[in-house]
Amino acid sequence: MKQKILFFILLLSLSTVVIAQNRDSSEIAATQETVFNISPNPGINELNIRLAQKTEAAVEVYNLLGRKIYTGKLTAMHSAIDITSWKSGIYLVKVITDKKSITKRFVKK
């Protein structure tokens, strides 16, 4: 199990390095911002996801052990997820559209 967790973290880190080698860092930030924004970060009661464009998207949230703890659909430009039952820690929020998928870190207080 520990090997799977380490592999997941390593894979996520390597994918970021590969993207950084292919693009300039300001271009990466612009690309990520055009898909979605998270607020507040860190959050306590809810996770707000704001899409840059009106499109259907899926959202998946993973804990740092690589376990999927939330799956949902984003049908509006602004969606809120109740996170009061989540444990404090760092989570990975993945938004998947028909064109791309972007993962961002989220901290639950």
Contacts in CASP RR format, 6 or more apart in sequence:
PFRMAT RR
TARGET T0000
AUTHOR 0000-0000-0000
METHOD contacts of the structure
MODEL  1
MKQKILFFILLLSLSTVVIAQNRDSSEIAATQETVFNISPNPGINELNIR
LAQKTEAAVEVYNLLGRKIYTGKLTAMHSAIDITSWKSGIYLVKVITDKK
SITKRFVKK
4 66 0 8 1.000
5 64 0 8 1.000
5 65 0 8 1.000
5 66 0 8 1.000
8 66 0 8 1.000
9 64 0 8 1.000
12 92 0 8 1.000
12 103 0 8 1.000
19 28 0 8 1.000
20 28 0 8 1.000
23 31 0 8 1.000
31 102 0 8 1.000
32 102 0 8 1.000
32 104 0 8 1.000
33 52 0 8 1.000
34 52 0 8 1.000
34 53 0 8 1.000
35 51 0 8 1.000
35 52 0 8 1.000
35 95 0 8 1.000
35 97 0 8 1.000
35 100 0 8 1.000
35 102 0 8 1.000
36 49 0 8 1.000
36 50 0 8 1.000
36 51 0 8 1.000
36 52 0 8 1.000
36 57 0 8 1.000
36 95 0 8 1.000
36 102 0 8 1.000
36 104 0 8 1.000
37 49 0 8 1.000
37 50 0 8 1.000
37 52 0 8 1.000
38 47 0 8 1.000
38 48 0 8 1.000
38 49 0 8 1.000
38 93 0 8 1.000
38 104 0 8 1.000
38 106 0 8 1.000
39 48 0 8 1.000
39 50 0 8 1.000
40 48 0 8 1.000
41 106 0 8 1.000
41 107 0 8 1.000
42 106 0 8 1.000
42 107 0 8 1.000
42 108 0 8 1.000
42 109 0 8 1.000
43 83 0 8 1.000
43 106 0 8 1.000
43 107 0 8 1.000
43 108 0 8 1.000
43 109 0 8 1.000
44 83 0 8 1.000
44 84 0 8 1.000
44 108 0 8 1.000
44 109 0 8 1.000
45 82 0 8 1.000
45 83 0 8 1.000
45 84 0 8 1.000
46 80 0 8 1.000
46 81 0 8 1.000
46 82 0 8 1.000
46 83 0 8 1.000
46 84 0 8 1.000
47 61 0 8 1.000
47 80 0 8 1.000
47 81 0 8 1.000
47 83 0 8 1.000
47 93 0 8 1.000
47 106 0 8 1.000
48 78 0 8 1.000
48 79 0 8 1.000
48 80 0 8 1.000
48 81 0 8 1.000
49 59 0 8 1.000
49 74 0 8 1.000
49 78 0 8 1.000
49 79 0 8 1.000
49 80 0 8 1.000
49 81 0 8 1.000
49 93 0 8 1.000
49 95 0 8 1.000
50 77 0 8 1.000
50 78 0 8 1.000
51 57 0 8 1.000
51 74 0 8 1.000
51 77 0 8 1.000
51 78 0 8 1.000
51 95 0 8 1.000
53 77 0 8 1.000
54 76 0 8 1.000
54 77 0 8 1.000
55 97 0 8 1.000
55 98 0 8 1.000
56 73 0 8 1.000
56 74 0 8 1.000
56 75 0 8 1.000
56 97 0 8 1.000
56 98 0 8 1.000
57 73 0 8 1.000
57 74 0 8 1.000
57 95 0 8 1.000
57 96 0 8 1.000
57 97 0 8 1.000
58 71 0 8 1.000
58 72 0 8 1.000
58 73 0 8 1.000
58 74 0 8 1.000
58 95 0 8 1.000
58 96 0 8 1.000
59 70 0 8 1.000
59 71 0 8 1.000
59 72 0 8 1.000
59 73 0 8 1.000
59 74 0 8 1.000
59 79 0 8 1.000
59 81 0 8 1.000
59 93 0 8 1.000
59 94 0 8 1.000
59 95 0 8 1.000
59 96 0 8 1.000
60 68 0 8 1.000
60 70 0 8 1.000
60 71 0 8 1.000
60 72 0 8 1.000
60 93 0 8 1.000
60 94 0 8 1.000
60 96 0 8 1.000
61 68 0 8 1.000
61 69 0 8 1.000
61 70 0 8 1.000
61 71 0 8 1.000
61 81 0 8 1.000
61 91 0 8 1.000
61 92 0 8 1.000
61 93 0 8 1.000
61 94 0 8 1.000
61 106 0 8 1.000
62 68 0 8 1.000
62 69 0 8 1.000
62 91 0 8 1.000
62 92 0 8 1.000
62 94 0 8 1.000
63 69 0 8 1.000
63 89 0 8 1.000
63 91 0 8 1.000
63 92 0 8 1.000
64 89 0 8 1.000
64 90 0 8 1.000
64 91 0 8 1.000
64 92 0 8 1.000
66 92 0 8 1.000
69 86 0 8 1.000
69 91 0 8 1.000
70 81 0 8 1.000
74 95 0 8 1.000
83 108 0 8 1.000
86 108 0 8 1.000
87 108 0 8 1.000
88 108 0 8 1.000
88 109 0 8 1.000
89 107 0 8 1.000
89 108 0 8 1.000
90 105 0 8 1.000
90 106 0 8 1.000
90 107 0 8 1.000
90 108 0 8 1.000
91 105 0 8 1.000
91 106 0 8 1.000
91 107 0 8 1.000
91 108 0 8 1.000
92 103 0 8 1.000
92 104 0 8 1.000
92 105 0 8 1.000
92 106 0 8 1.000
93 103 0 8 1.000
93 104 0 8 1.000
93 105 0 8 1.000
93 106 0 8 1.000
94 101 0 8 1.000
94 102 0 8 1.000
94 103 0 8 1.000
95 101 0 8 1.000
95 102 0 8 1.000
95 103 0 8 1.000
END
